[in-house]
Amino acid sequence: MLKQRLTDDMKAAMKAGDKPRLGVIRLINAAIKQREVDERIALDDTQVLAVLEKMVKQRRDSIAQYEAAGREDLAAVERFELGVCQEYLPEALSEAEIAALIDKAVTATGAASMRDMGKLMGVLKPKLQGRADMGAVSQQVKARLQG
């Protein structure tokens, strides 16, 4: 289970004295705990992946903003946090694999226009959760449905 792996890695980082890594793992655990408290549930692995994806997206946005502002020092910190968060996500799919999944979903749902995008994304999201940038997938689906 992903939460157990995070706990084990946190203990290992404490023992190794790796404060930067420990801080990021604590941030991840805090985000998970916050969602569990807010929703009064215990998160399973897919929900933990959703929390991690959100954190990855936030880090990417922050990196872009820091680089635009010329703050390379802050961008480097965000890049480190991004790397640690990505360690817990499954291996990313290639562009060809994503395109193949989109083609299968279009065939399965019979999607033909932009009106079918929600239905198509509903089929794709569980398959791509944590393995692809859903914003990029959305752009590919739009291009496929318009094209």
CORTAWO-V984942 format. One record per helix or strand of 3 or more residues. SS is the DSSP state (h for helix, s for strand). FROM is the first residue (numbers start at 0). LEN is the number of residues. If there is no record, write none. Layout:
# CORTAWO-V984942
ss=SS from=FROM len=LEN
ss=SS from=FROM len=LEN
This chain:
# CORTAWO-V984942
ss=h from=1 len=15
ss=h from=18 len=21
ss=h from=44 len=24
ss=h from=71 len=15
ss=h from=94 len=15
ss=h from=113 len=15
ss=h from=133 len=13
